[in-house]
Amino acid sequence: MKNFLQNLLIFFSMCLCALMIYQWVRETRQSKEIQSLSDTVHDKSETIQGLQSNLRQDEMDIKRLDGLKNQLTDMVKSNQVEIANFKKELEKTSRELDASQRQSDVYKDAVDRANENIKIQNEKIETQNEEMKKVAEERNETVKKFNKTAQDFNDLVGKWNKQQEDLAKQATNTPAKK
């Protein structure tokens, strides 16, 4: 029985050694798994921190872009108001331009008519000038004839007066010379 107890003790010792080896292998695996999980947790923590940093950066970018969007939206609204004002001014200016063009056409027609009237008047003035020249020439001819007649009359009056003087001298009571 001594042998049996010894063998039992050796068997239990061997079982205990096998149990210890099994526990060491299991602890080693668990330690590797724990390290792997720790590495995974560490990697995920770093990823989370990176993502949180990116999130903060993205939130700042979103706020900045939202501010820019609001500015651009306000600018678009003011531009639309200005465009509407420009359209109104353009329509007003177009109407004024049309009115000015119509008025210009009226003035042009009036100027054309005035030019035609001036041409007609110039033609009439030229005709009247020619008639005045003819009348002046006729007057000059008449004056020349009158001057000639007046001179002839003066000569005749002079001859008459001389004859009358001669007759008066002869008609005096003086005896005629023999």
MARMARTOR-102404 format. One line per 8 residues: number of its first residue (from 1); their letters; for each residue y, z, x of N, C-alpha, C, O, CB. Coordinates in Angstrom, 1 decimal, always signed. Each point is the difference from the previous one (the first is absolute). Glycine has a CB too. Layout:
NUM = A = Y Z X Y Z X Y Z X Y Z X Y Z X ~ ...
//
This chain:
1 = MKNFLQNL = -1.1 +0.0 +0.8 +1.1 +0.0 -0.8 +1.3 +0.0 +0.9 +1.0 -0.4 -0.4 -2.3 +1.6 -1.4 ~ +1.1 -0.8 +2.8 +1.0 +0.0 +1.0 +0.4 -1.4 +0.3 +1.2 -0.3 +0.1 -2.0 +2.5 +0.9 ~ +0.0 -3.0 -1.0 +0.2 -1.4 +0.2 +0.7 -0.7 -1.2 +0.9 -0.8 +0.1 -2.9 +0.8 +1.5 ~ +1.5 +0.5 -2.7 +0.6 -0.6 -1.2 +1.5 +0.5 -0.1 +0.8 -0.9 -0.3 -3.1 +0.9 -0.8 ~ +2.6 +1.1 +1.4 +1.3 +0.5 -0.1 +0.9 -0.7 +1.1 +1.1 -0.3 -0.3 -1.9 +2.6 -0.6 ~ +0.2 -2.4 +2.0 +0.7 -0.7 +1.1 +0.3 -1.5 -0.4 +1.1 -0.5 +0.1 -2.1 +2.0 +1.6 ~ +0.0 -2.0 -2.3 +0.1 -1.4 -0.4 +1.0 -0.1 -1.2 +0.8 -1.0 -0.1 -3.2 +0.5 +0.9 ~ +2.4 +1.5 -1.6 +0.9 +0.0 -1.1 +1.4 +0.2 +0.5 +1.0 -0.7 -0.5 -2.8 +1.6 -1.0
9 = LIFFSMCL = +1.9 +0.0 +2.4 +1.3 +0.2 +0.7 +0.5 -1.3 +0.7 +1.2 -0.3 -0.1 -1.8 +2.8 +0.4 ~ -0.3 -3.2 +0.4 +0.4 -1.2 +0.6 +0.4 -1.0 -1.0 +0.9 -0.8 +0.1 -2.5 +1.3 +1.8 ~ +0.8 -0.6 -3.0 +0.3 -0.9 -1.1 +1.3 +0.2 -0.6 +0.8 -0.9 -0.2 -3.2 +0.7 -0.3 ~ +2.7 +1.5 +0.2 +1.3 +0.4 -0.6 +1.1 -0.3 +1.0 +1.1 -0.5 -0.3 -2.2 +2.2 -1.1 ~ +0.8 -1.5 +2.7 +1.0 -0.3 +1.1 +0.3 -1.5 +0.0 +1.1 -0.4 +0.1 -1.9 +2.5 +1.3 ~ -0.2 -2.8 -1.5 +0.1 -1.5 +0.0 +0.7 -0.4 -1.3 +0.9 -0.9 +0.1 -3.0 +0.6 +1.3 ~ +1.8 +0.9 -2.4 +0.7 -0.3 -1.3 +1.4 +0.3 +0.1 +0.9 -0.7 -0.4 -3.0 +1.1 -0.9 ~ +2.4 +0.8 +1.9 +1.3 +0.4 +0.2 +0.8 -0.9 +0.9 +1.1 -0.4 -0.2 -1.8 +2.8 -0.1
17 = CALMIYQW = +0.0 -2.9 +1.4 +0.6 -0.9 +0.9 +0.3 -1.3 -0.7 +1.1 -0.6 +0.1 -2.3 +1.6 +1.9 ~ +0.2 -1.4 -2.8 +0.2 -1.3 -0.8 +1.2 +0.1 -1.0 +0.7 -0.9 -0.2 -3.2 +0.4 +0.5 ~ +2.5 +1.7 -0.9 +1.1 +0.3 -0.9 +1.3 +0.0 +0.7 +1.0 -0.6 -0.5 -2.5 +1.9 -0.9 ~ +1.6 -0.7 +2.6 +1.2 +0.0 +0.8 +0.4 -1.4 +0.4 +1.2 -0.4 -0.1 -1.7 +2.7 +0.9 ~ -0.5 -3.1 -0.4 +0.3 -1.4 +0.4 +0.5 -0.8 -1.2 +0.9 -0.8 +0.1 -2.7 +0.9 +1.7 ~ +1.1 +0.2 -2.9 +0.5 -0.7 -1.2 +1.4 +0.4 -0.4 +0.8 -0.9 -0.4 -3.2 +0.8 -0.4 ~ +2.7 +1.4 +0.9 +1.4 +0.5 -0.3 +1.0 -0.6 +1.0 +1.1 -0.4 -0.4 -2.1 +2.5 -0.5 ~ +0.6 -2.2 +2.2 +0.9 -0.6 +1.0 +0.3 -1.4 -0.3 +1.1 -0.5 +0.1 -1.9 +2.1 +1.6
25 = VRETRQSK = -0.3 -2.4 -2.0 +0.2 -1.4 -0.3 +0.9 -0.1 -1.3 +0.9 -0.8 +0.0 -3.2 +0.2 +1.1 ~ +2.0 +1.4 -2.1 +0.7 +0.0 -1.2 +1.5 +0.4 +0.3 +0.9 -0.7 -0.6 -3.0 +1.2 -0.8 ~ +2.3 +0.5 +2.2 +1.4 +0.4 +0.3 +0.7 -1.0 +0.8 +1.2 -0.3 -0.2 -1.9 +2.7 +0.2 ~ +0.0 -3.1 +0.9 +0.6 -1.1 +0.8 +0.4 -1.1 -1.0 +1.1 -0.5 +0.1 -2.5 +1.1 +1.9 ~ +0.5 -1.0 -2.9 +0.4 -1.0 -1.0 +1.1 +0.5 -0.8 +1.0 -0.8 -0.3 -3.4 +0.0 +0.2 ~ +2.4 +2.0 -0.4 +1.1 +0.5 -0.8 +1.3 +0.1 +0.8 +1.0 -0.3 -0.5 -2.7 +1.6 -0.8 ~ +1.5 -0.9 +2.6 +1.2 +0.0 +0.9 +0.6 -1.4 +0.1 +1.2 -0.2 +0.0 -2.1 +2.2 +1.2 ~ +0.0 -3.0 -1.0 +0.4 -1.4 +0.1 +0.7 -0.4 -1.3 +1.0 -0.7 +0.0 -2.8 +0.1 +1.6
33 = EIQSLSDT = +1.2 +1.0 -2.7 +0.5 -0.4 -1.3 +1.4 +0.7 -0.2 +0.9 -0.6 -0.5 -3.2 +0.3 -0.5 ~ +2.3 +1.6 +1.4 +1.3 +0.7 -0.1 +1.1 -0.7 +0.8 +1.1 -0.2 -0.4 -2.4 +2.4 +0.0 ~ +0.9 -2.5 +1.7 +0.9 -0.7 +0.9 +0.5 -1.3 -0.6 +1.1 -0.4 +0.0 -2.2 +1.5 +2.0 ~ +0.1 -1.9 -2.6 +0.3 -1.2 -0.6 +0.9 +0.2 -1.2 +1.0 -0.8 -0.2 -3.2 -0.1 +0.9 ~ +1.9 +1.9 -1.5 +0.9 +0.3 -1.2 +1.3 +0.5 +0.5 +1.0 -0.4 -0.6 -3.0 +0.9 -0.8 ~ +2.1 +0.3 +2.5 +1.3 +0.4 +0.5 +0.8 -1.2 +0.5 +1.2 -0.1 -0.2 -2.2 +2.3 +0.9 ~ +0.2 -3.1 +0.0 +0.7 -1.2 +0.5 +0.5 -0.9 -1.2 +1.1 -0.5 +0.0 -2.5 +0.5 +2.0 ~ +0.6 +0.0 -3.1 +0.4 -0.8 -1.2 +1.2 +0.7 -0.6 +0.9 -0.7 -0.4 -3.3 -0.1 +0.0
41 = VHDKSETI = +2.3 +2.1 +0.3 +1.1 +0.8 -0.6 +1.3 -0.2 +0.8 +1.1 -0.2 -0.5 -2.7 +1.9 -0.5 ~ +1.4 -1.6 +2.3 +1.2 -0.2 +0.9 +0.5 -1.4 -0.1 +1.2 -0.2 -0.1 -2.1 +1.8 +1.7 ~ +0.0 -2.6 -1.6 +0.5 -1.4 -0.2 +0.7 -0.2 -1.4 +1.0 -0.6 -0.1 -2.9 -0.2 +1.6 ~ +1.3 +1.4 -2.5 +0.6 -0.1 -1.3 +1.3 +0.7 -0.1 +1.0 -0.4 -0.6 -3.2 +0.2 -0.4 ~ +2.3 +1.4 +1.7 +1.3 +0.7 +0.1 +1.0 -0.8 +0.7 +1.2 -0.1 -0.5 -2.4 +2.3 +0.5 ~ +0.9 -2.8 +1.1 +0.9 -0.9 +0.7 +0.4 -1.2 -0.9 +1.2 -0.4 -0.1 -2.2 +1.1 +2.3 ~ +0.0 -1.3 -2.9 +0.3 -1.1 -0.9 +0.9 +0.5 -1.1 +1.0 -0.7 -0.4 -3.2 -0.4 +0.9 ~ +2.0 +2.3 -1.1 +0.8 +0.5 -1.0 +1.4 +0.2 +0.5 +1.0 -0.3 -0.7 -3.0 +1.5 -0.4
49 = QGLQSNLR = +2.1 -0.6 +2.3 +1.3 +0.2 +0.6 +0.8 -1.3 +0.2 +1.1 -0.1 -0.3 -2.0 +2.2 +1.4 ~ +0.1 -3.1 -0.6 +0.6 -1.3 +0.2 +0.4 -0.6 -1.3 +1.1 -0.6 -0.2 -2.5 +0.3 +2.2 ~ +0.6 +0.4 -3.1 +0.3 -0.5 -1.3 +1.2 +0.7 -0.6 +0.8 -0.6 -0.6 -3.2 +0.0 +0.3 ~ +2.4 +2.0 +0.5 +1.2 +0.7 -0.5 +1.2 -0.4 +0.7 +1.1 -0.1 -0.6 -2.6 +2.0 +0.1 ~ +1.5 -2.1 +1.8 +1.1 -0.5 +0.7 +0.4 -1.4 -0.5 +1.2 -0.3 -0.2 -1.9 +1.6 +2.3 ~ -0.3 -2.2 -2.3 +0.3 -1.3 -0.5 +0.6 +0.1 -1.5 +0.9 -0.7 -0.3 -2.8 -0.2 +1.7 ~ +1.3 +1.9 -2.1 +0.5 +0.2 -1.4 +1.5 +0.4 +0.0 +0.8 -0.5 -0.7 -3.1 +1.1 +0.0 ~ +2.6 +0.4 +1.6 +1.4 +0.4 +0.1 +0.9 -1.2 +0.4 +1.1 -0.2 -0.5 -1.8 +2.6 +1.1
57 = QDEMDIKR = +0.2 -3.1 +0.4 +0.8 -1.2 +0.5 +0.1 -1.0 -1.1 +1.1 -0.6 -0.3 -1.9 +0.9 +2.6 ~ -0.3 -0.5 -3.1 +0.1 -1.0 -1.1 +0.9 +0.5 -1.1 +0.7 -0.8 -0.6 -3.0 +0.1 +1.2 ~ +2.3 +2.0 -0.8 +0.9 +0.6 -1.1 +1.4 -0.2 +0.5 +0.9 -0.3 -0.9 -2.6 +2.0 +0.2 ~ +2.0 -1.5 +1.9 +1.4 -0.2 +0.5 +0.4 -1.5 -0.1 +1.1 -0.3 -0.4 -1.3 +2.3 +2.0 ~ -0.8 -2.8 -1.3 +0.3 -1.5 -0.1 +0.2 -0.4 -1.5 +0.8 -0.8 -0.3 -2.2 +0.4 +2.4 ~ +0.6 +1.1 -2.9 +0.1 -0.3 -1.5 +1.4 +0.4 -0.5 +0.6 -0.7 -0.7 -3.1 +1.0 +0.4 ~ +2.9 +0.9 +0.8 +1.3 +0.5 -0.4 +1.1 -0.9 +0.5 +0.9 -0.4 -0.7 -1.7 +2.8 +0.7 ~ +0.7 -2.8 +1.3 +1.0 -0.9 +0.5 +0.0 -1.4 -0.7 +1.0 -0.5 -0.3 -1.3 +1.7 +2.6
65 = LDGLKNQL = -0.9 -1.7 -2.5 -0.1 -1.3 -0.7 +0.5 +0.1 -1.5 +0.5 -0.9 -0.5 -2.5 +0.3 +2.0 ~ +1.7 +1.8 -2.1 +0.5 +0.2 -1.4 +1.5 +0.1 +0.0 +0.6 -0.6 -0.9 -2.7 +1.8 +0.4 ~ +2.7 -0.6 +1.5 +1.4 +0.0 +0.1 +0.6 -1.4 +0.2 +0.9 -0.4 -0.6 -1.0 +2.7 +1.6 ~ -0.6 -3.1 -0.1 +0.4 -1.3 +0.2 -0.1 -0.9 -1.3 +0.8 -0.8 -0.3 -1.5 +1.0 +2.8 ~ -0.5 +0.1 -3.2 -0.2 -0.7 -1.2 +1.1 +0.3 -1.0 +0.5 -0.9 -0.7 -3.0 +0.9 +1.1 ~ +2.9 +1.3 -0.5 +1.0 +0.4 -0.9 +1.4 -0.6 +0.4 +0.7 -0.5 -0.9 -1.9 +2.6 +0.5 ~ +1.4 -2.2 +1.7 +1.3 -0.6 +0.5 +0.0 -1.5 -0.4 +0.9 -0.5 -0.5 -0.7 +2.2 +2.4 ~ -1.4 -2.3 -1.6 -0.1 -1.5 -0.3 +0.1 -0.2 -1.5 +0.6 -1.0 -0.5 -2.0 +0.6 +2.5
73 = TDMVKSNQ = +0.8 +1.3 -2.8 +0.1 -0.2 -1.5 +1.4 +0.2 -0.4 +0.5 -0.8 -0.9 -2.8 +1.7 +0.6 ~ +3.0 +0.1 +0.8 +1.5 +0.1 -0.3 +0.7 -1.2 +0.4 +0.9 -0.5 -0.7 -1.1 +3.0 +0.9 ~ -0.1 -3.0 +1.0 +0.7 -1.2 +0.5 -0.3 -1.2 -0.9 +0.9 -0.8 -0.2 -1.0 +1.7 +2.6 ~ -1.1 -1.0 -2.8 -0.4 -1.1 -0.9 +0.8 +0.1 -1.3 +0.5 -1.0 -0.5 -2.8 +0.8 +1.5 ~ +2.4 +1.4 -1.5 +0.7 +0.2 -1.3 +1.5 -0.3 +0.2 +0.6 -0.7 -0.8 -2.2 +2.5 +0.1 ~ +2.2 -1.3 +1.8 +1.4 -0.4 +0.3 +0.2 -1.5 +0.2 +1.0 -0.6 -0.4 -0.6 +2.9 +1.4 ~ -1.4 -2.9 -0.3 +0.1 -1.4 +0.2 -0.1 -0.8 -1.3 +0.6 -1.0 -0.2 -1.6 +1.3 +2.5 ~ +0.1 +0.2 -3.2 -0.1 -0.6 -1.3 +1.3 +0.1 -0.7 +0.4 -1.0 -0.7 -2.9 +1.5 +0.6
81 = VEIANFKK = +3.1 +0.7 +0.2 +1.3 +0.1 -0.7 +1.1 -0.9 +0.6 +0.7 -0.7 -0.7 -1.3 +3.1 +0.2 ~ +0.6 -2.5 +1.8 +0.9 -0.9 +0.7 -0.3 -1.5 -0.3 +0.9 -0.8 -0.2 -0.7 +2.5 +2.0 ~ -1.5 -2.0 -1.9 -0.4 -1.4 -0.3 +0.5 -0.3 -1.4 +0.5 -1.1 -0.3 -2.5 +1.2 +1.8 ~ +1.8 +0.9 -2.5 +0.5 -0.2 -1.3 +1.5 -0.2 +0.0 +0.5 -0.9 -0.7 -2.4 +2.3 -0.2 ~ +2.6 -0.6 +1.7 +1.5 -0.2 +0.0 +0.3 -1.4 +0.6 +0.9 -0.6 -0.4 -0.6 +3.1 +0.7 ~ -1.0 -2.8 +0.8 +0.2 -1.3 +0.6 -0.2 -1.2 -1.0 +0.7 -1.0 +0.0 -1.3 +2.0 +2.3 ~ -0.5 -0.8 -3.1 -0.3 -1.0 -1.0 +1.1 -0.2 -1.0 +0.4 -1.1 -0.3 -2.8 +1.6 +0.6 ~ +2.9 +0.7 -0.7 +1.2 +0.0 -1.0 +1.2 -0.7 +0.7 +0.6 -0.8 -0.6 -1.5 +2.9 -0.5
89 = ELEKTSRE = +1.2 -1.7 +2.3 +1.1 -0.6 +0.7 -0.2 -1.5 +0.2 +0.9 -0.8 -0.1 -0.5 +3.0 +1.3 ~ -1.7 -2.6 -0.9 -0.3 -1.4 +0.2 +0.2 -0.8 -1.3 +0.6 -1.0 +0.0 -2.3 +1.6 +1.8 ~ +1.2 +0.0 -2.9 +0.2 -0.6 -1.3 +1.5 -0.2 -0.3 +0.5 -1.0 -0.5 -2.7 +1.9 -0.3 ~ +3.0 +0.2 +1.1 +1.4 +0.0 -0.3 +0.7 -1.0 +0.9 +0.8 -0.8 -0.5 -0.9 +3.2 -0.1 ~ -0.3 -2.4 +1.9 +0.6 -1.0 +0.9 -0.4 -1.4 -0.4 +0.8 -0.9 +0.1 -0.8 +2.6 +1.7 ~ -1.2 -1.9 -2.2 -0.5 -1.3 -0.5 +0.8 -0.5 -1.2 +0.4 -1.1 -0.1 -2.7 +1.6 +1.0 ~ +2.5 +0.4 -1.8 +0.8 -0.3 -1.2 +1.5 -0.4 +0.4 +0.5 -0.9 -0.4 -2.0 +2.4 -1.0 ~ +2.0 -0.6 +2.3 +1.4 -0.3 +0.5 +0.0 -1.3 +0.8 +1.0 -0.8 -0.2 -0.5 +3.2 +0.3
97 = LDASQRQS = -1.5 -2.7 +0.6 -0.1 -1.3 +0.8 -0.1 -1.1 -1.0 +0.7 -1.0 +0.2 -1.8 +2.1 +1.7 ~ +0.3 -1.0 -2.9 -0.1 -1.1 -1.0 +1.3 -0.2 -0.7 +0.5 -1.1 -0.2 -2.9 +1.7 -0.2 ~ +3.1 +0.5 +0.0 +1.3 -0.1 -0.6 +1.0 -0.6 +0.9 +0.8 -0.8 -0.4 -1.3 +2.8 -1.0 ~ +0.4 -1.6 +2.7 +1.0 -0.6 +1.0 -0.3 -1.5 +0.2 +0.9 -0.8 +0.1 -0.8 +3.1 +1.0 ~ -1.4 -2.6 -1.1 -0.3 -1.4 +0.1 +0.4 -0.8 -1.2 +0.6 -1.1 +0.1 -2.6 +1.7 +1.3 ~ +1.9 -0.1 -2.6 +0.5 -0.6 -1.2 +1.5 -0.2 +0.1 +0.6 -1.0 -0.3 -2.6 +1.9 -1.1 ~ +2.6 +0.2 +1.8 +1.5 +0.0 +0.1 +0.4 -1.0 +1.1 +1.0 -0.7 -0.2 -0.8 +3.1 -0.5 ~ -1.0 -2.4 +1.8 +0.3 -1.0 +1.1 -0.1 -1.4 -0.5 +0.8 -0.9 +0.3 -1.6 +2.6 +1.4
105 = DVYKDAVD = -0.3 -1.9 -2.6 -0.2 -1.4 -0.6 +1.2 -0.3 -0.9 +0.5 -1.1 +0.0 -3.0 +1.4 +0.1 ~ +3.0 +0.7 -0.8 +1.1 -0.2 -0.9 +1.3 -0.4 +0.9 +0.7 -0.9 -0.3 -1.7 +2.5 -1.5 ~ +1.2 -0.8 +2.8 +1.1 -0.2 +0.9 -0.1 -1.4 +0.7 +0.9 -0.7 +0.1 -0.7 +3.2 +0.3 ~ -1.5 -2.8 +0.0 -0.2 -1.3 +0.6 +0.3 -1.2 -0.9 +0.7 -0.9 +0.3 -2.5 +2.0 +1.1 ~ +1.4 -0.9 -2.7 +0.3 -1.0 -1.0 +1.5 -0.1 -0.2 +0.6 -1.1 -0.1 -2.8 +1.5 -1.0 ~ +2.9 +0.8 +1.0 +1.4 +0.0 -0.1 +0.7 -0.7 +1.2 +1.0 -0.7 -0.2 -1.2 +2.8 -1.2 ~ -0.3 -1.8 +2.5 +0.6 -0.6 +1.2 -0.2 -1.5 +0.0 +0.9 -0.7 +0.4 -1.3 +2.9 +0.9 ~ -0.8 -2.6 -1.6 -0.3 -1.4 -0.1 +0.9 -0.7 -1.0 +0.6 -1.1 +0.2 -3.0 +1.5 +0.4
113 = RANENIKI = +2.6 +0.2 -1.8 +0.9 -0.5 -1.0 +1.4 -0.1 +0.5 +0.8 -0.9 -0.2 -2.3 +1.8 -1.6 ~ +1.9 +0.3 +2.5 +1.4 +0.0 +0.5 +0.2 -1.1 +1.1 +1.0 -0.6 +0.1 -0.9 +3.1 -0.6 ~ -1.2 -2.7 +1.3 +0.1 -1.0 +1.0 +0.1 -1.4 -0.6 +0.8 -0.9 +0.4 -2.1 +2.3 +1.2 ~ +0.5 -1.6 -2.7 +0.1 -1.3 -0.7 +1.4 -0.2 -0.6 +0.6 -1.0 +0.1 -3.0 +1.2 -0.6 ~ +2.9 +0.9 -0.1 +1.4 +0.0 -0.5 +1.0 -0.3 +1.0 +1.0 -0.8 -0.1 -1.7 +2.4 -1.7 ~ +0.5 -1.0 +3.0 +0.9 -0.2 +1.1 -0.1 -1.4 +0.5 +1.1 -0.7 +0.3 -1.3 +3.1 +0.4 ~ -1.0 -3.0 -0.7 -0.2 -1.4 +0.4 +0.8 -0.9 -0.9 +0.7 -0.9 +0.3 -3.0 +1.4 +0.7 ~ +2.1 -0.2 -2.3 +0.6 -0.8 -1.1 +1.5 +0.1 +0.2 +0.8 -1.0 -0.1 -2.7 +1.3 -1.5
121 = QNEKIETQ = +2.4 +1.0 +1.8 +1.5 +0.2 +0.2 +0.5 -0.7 +1.2 +1.0 -0.6 +0.0 -1.2 +2.8 -1.1 ~ -0.6 -2.2 +2.2 +0.4 -0.7 +1.2 +0.1 -1.5 -0.3 +0.9 -0.7 +0.5 -2.0 +2.5 +1.0 ~ +0.1 -2.3 -2.2 +0.0 -1.4 -0.3 +1.3 -0.3 -0.9 +0.7 -1.0 +0.3 -3.3 +0.8 -0.2 ~ +2.8 +1.0 -1.0 +1.2 -0.2 -0.9 +1.3 +0.1 +0.9 +0.9 -0.7 -0.2 -2.1 +1.6 -1.8 ~ +1.2 +0.1 +2.9 +1.2 +0.2 +0.9 +0.2 -1.3 +0.8 +1.1 -0.5 +0.2 -1.4 +3.0 -0.1 ~ -0.9 -3.0 +0.5 +0.1 -1.2 +0.8 +0.6 -1.2 -0.9 +0.8 -0.8 +0.4 -2.7 +1.6 +1.1 ~ +1.3 -0.9 -2.7 +0.5 -1.0 -0.9 +1.5 +0.2 -0.3 +0.7 -1.0 +0.0 -3.0 +0.8 -1.1 ~ +2.7 +1.4 +0.8 +1.4 +0.3 -0.3 +0.8 -0.3 +1.3 +1.1 -0.5 -0.2 -1.7 +2.3 -1.5
129 = NEEMKKVA = +0.1 -1.5 +2.8 +0.8 -0.2 +1.3 +0.2 -1.6 +0.1 +1.0 -0.4 +0.4 -2.0 +2.5 +0.7 ~ -0.1 -2.8 -1.4 +0.1 -1.5 +0.1 +1.1 -0.5 -1.0 +0.8 -0.8 +0.3 -3.3 +0.6 +0.5 ~ +2.4 +0.8 -2.0 +0.9 -0.4 -1.0 +1.4 +0.4 +0.4 +1.0 -0.7 -0.2 -2.7 +0.9 -1.6 ~ +1.9 +1.0 +2.4 +1.3 +0.5 +0.5 +0.5 -1.0 +1.0 +1.2 -0.3 +0.1 -1.8 +2.7 -0.6 ~ -0.3 -2.8 +1.4 +0.4 -0.9 +1.1 +0.5 -1.3 -0.7 +1.0 -0.6 +0.4 -2.6 +1.6 +1.3 ~ +0.9 -1.5 -2.7 +0.4 -1.2 -0.7 +1.3 +0.2 -0.6 +0.9 -0.9 +0.0 -3.3 +0.2 -0.4 ~ +2.5 +1.9 -0.3 +1.3 +0.2 -0.7 +1.1 +0.2 +1.0 +1.1 -0.5 -0.3 -2.3 +1.6 -1.6 ~ +0.9 -0.5 +3.0 +1.1 +0.2 +1.1 +0.4 -1.4 +0.5 +1.1 -0.3 +0.2 -2.0 +2.6 +0.4
137 = EERNETVK = -0.2 -3.2 -0.4 +0.3 -1.3 +0.5 +0.9 -0.8 -1.0 +0.9 -0.6 +0.3 -3.1 +0.6 +1.0 ~ +1.8 +0.2 -2.6 +0.7 -0.7 -1.1 +1.4 +0.5 +0.0 +1.0 -0.7 -0.2 -3.1 +0.3 -1.2 ~ +2.3 +1.8 +1.5 +1.3 +0.6 +0.0 +0.8 -0.5 +1.2 +1.2 -0.3 -0.1 -2.1 +2.4 -1.1 ~ +0.2 -2.2 +2.3 +0.7 -0.5 +1.2 +0.5 -1.4 -0.2 +1.1 -0.4 +0.4 -2.5 +1.9 +1.1 ~ +0.5 -2.3 -2.1 +0.4 -1.4 -0.3 +1.1 +0.0 -1.0 +1.0 -0.8 +0.2 -3.3 +0.0 +0.2 ~ +2.2 +1.6 -1.4 +1.1 +0.1 -1.0 +1.3 +0.5 +0.6 +1.1 -0.6 -0.2 -2.8 +1.0 -1.6 ~ +1.6 +0.6 +2.7 +1.2 +0.5 +0.7 +0.6 -1.1 +0.9 +1.2 -0.2 +0.1 -2.1 +2.5 -0.1 ~ +0.0 -3.1 +0.7 +0.5 -1.1 +0.8 +0.7 -1.0 -0.8 +1.1 -0.5 +0.3 -3.0 +0.9 +1.3
145 = KFNKTAQD = +1.2 -0.7 -2.8 +0.7 -1.0 -0.9 +1.3 +0.6 -0.5 +1.0 -0.8 -0.1 -3.3 -0.1 -0.6 ~ +2.3 +2.2 +0.3 +1.2 +0.6 -0.5 +1.1 +0.0 +1.1 +1.1 -0.4 -0.2 -2.4 +1.8 -1.3 ~ +0.9 -1.1 +2.7 +0.9 +0.0 +1.2 +0.5 -1.4 +0.2 +1.2 -0.2 +0.2 -2.3 +2.1 +0.9 ~ +0.2 -2.9 -1.2 +0.5 -1.4 +0.2 +0.9 -0.3 -1.1 +1.1 -0.7 +0.2 -3.3 +0.1 +0.9 ~ +1.9 +1.0 -2.4 +0.8 -0.3 -1.1 +1.4 +0.7 +0.1 +1.0 -0.6 -0.3 -3.0 +0.2 -1.2 ~ +1.9 +1.7 +2.0 +1.2 +0.8 +0.1 +0.9 -0.7 +1.1 +1.2 +0.0 -0.1 -2.4 +2.1 -0.6 ~ +0.5 -2.5 +1.8 +0.8 -0.6 +1.0 +0.6 -1.4 -0.4 +1.2 -0.3 +0.2 -2.7 +1.4 +1.5 ~ +0.6 -1.8 -2.5 +0.6 -1.3 -0.5 +1.1 +0.3 -1.0 +1.1 -0.6 +0.1 -3.3 -0.5 +0.1
153 = FNDLVGKW = +2.1 +2.2 -1.0 +1.0 +0.4 -0.9 +1.3 +0.4 +0.8 +1.1 -0.3 -0.4 -2.9 +1.0 -1.4 ~ +1.5 +0.1 +2.8 +1.2 +0.5 +0.8 +0.7 -1.2 +0.7 +1.2 -0.1 +0.1 -2.4 +2.2 +0.3 ~ +0.3 -3.1 +0.1 +0.6 -1.2 +0.5 +0.8 -0.7 -1.0 +1.1 -0.5 +0.2 -2.9 +0.3 +1.5 ~ +1.2 +0.1 -2.9 +0.7 -0.7 -1.1 +1.3 +0.7 -0.4 +1.0 -0.6 -0.2 -3.2 -0.2 -0.6 ~ +2.1 +2.2 +0.7 +1.2 +0.8 -0.3 +1.0 -0.2 +1.1 +1.2 -0.2 -0.3 -2.6 +1.9 -1.0 ~ +0.9 -1.7 +2.5 +1.0 -0.3 +1.1 +0.6 -1.3 -0.1 +1.2 -0.1 +0.2 -2.6 +1.6 +1.3 ~ +0.7 -2.5 -1.8 +0.5 -1.4 -0.2 +1.0 +0.0 -1.2 +1.0 -0.6 +0.1 -3.1 -0.4 +1.0 ~ +1.6 +1.7 -2.1 +0.9 +0.0 -1.2 +1.3 +0.7 +0.3 +1.1 -0.5 -0.4 -3.2 +0.6 -1.1
161 = NKQQEDLA = +2.0 +1.1 +2.2 +1.2 +0.7 +0.3 +0.9 -0.8 +0.9 +1.2 -0.1 -0.1 -2.5 +2.3 -0.1 ~ +0.7 -2.9 +1.2 +0.8 -0.9 +0.8 +0.6 -1.1 -0.8 +1.2 -0.4 +0.2 -2.7 +0.9 +1.8 ~ +0.7 -1.1 -2.9 +0.6 -1.0 -0.8 +1.1 +0.5 -0.9 +1.0 -0.6 -0.1 -3.2 -0.6 +0.1 ~ +2.0 +2.4 -0.5 +1.0 +0.6 -0.8 +1.3 +0.3 +0.8 +1.1 -0.2 -0.4 -2.9 +1.2 -1.1 ~ +1.5 -0.6 +2.7 +1.2 +0.3 +0.9 +0.7 -1.3 +0.3 +1.2 -0.2 -0.1 -2.4 +2.2 +1.1 ~ +0.4 -3.0 -0.7 +0.6 -1.3 +0.2 +0.7 -0.5 -1.2 +1.1 -0.5 +0.1 -2.9 -0.1 +1.6 ~ +1.2 +0.7 -2.8 +0.7 -0.4 -1.3 +1.2 +0.9 -0.3 +1.0 -0.5 -0.5 -3.2 -0.3 -0.4 ~ +2.1 +2.0 +1.3 +1.1 +0.9 -0.3 +1.2 -0.4 +1.0 +1.1 +0.1 -0.4 -2.6 +1.8 -0.4
169 = KQATNTPA = +1.1 -2.3 +1.9 +1.1 -0.4 +1.0 +0.6 -1.3 -0.5 +1.2 -0.2 +0.1 -2.4 +1.4 +1.8 ~ +0.4 -2.1 -2.4 +0.5 -1.2 -0.5 +0.7 +0.1 -1.3 +0.8 -0.8 -0.4 -2.7 -0.4 +1.6 ~ +1.6 +2.2 -2.0 +0.5 +0.1 -1.3 +1.3 +0.8 +0.0 +0.6 +0.3 -1.0 -2.8 -0.5 +0.0 ~ +2.7 +0.5 +2.1 +1.2 +0.8 +0.1 +1.2 -1.0 -0.4 -0.2 -1.2 +0.1 -0.8 +2.8 +1.6 ~ +2.0 -1.1 -1.9 +1.2 -0.7 -0.4 +0.6 -0.6 +1.2 +1.2 -0.4 -0.1 -0.8 +1.8 -1.8 ~ -0.9 -1.5 +2.8 +0.5 -0.6 +1.2 -0.2 -1.5 -0.1 -1.0 -0.5 -0.4 +0.6 +2.5 +1.8 ~ +1.4 -2.7 -1.0 -0.1 -1.4 -0.1 -1.0 -0.5 +1.0 -0.3 +0.6 +1.1 +2.6 -0.8 -1.9 ~ -2.9 -0.8 +0.5 -1.0 -0.6 +0.8 +0.7 -0.7 +1.2 +1.1 -0.5 -0.2 -2.7 +0.2 -1.8
177 = KK = +1.1 +0.3 +3.0 +0.5 -0.6 +1.2 -0.2 -1.5 -0.1 -1.0 -0.6 -0.5 +0.5 +2.6 +1.8 ~ +1.5 -2.6 -0.8 +0.0 -1.4 -0.1 -0.2 -0.6 +1.3 +0.0 -1.2 +0.1 +1.3 +1.2 -2.0
//
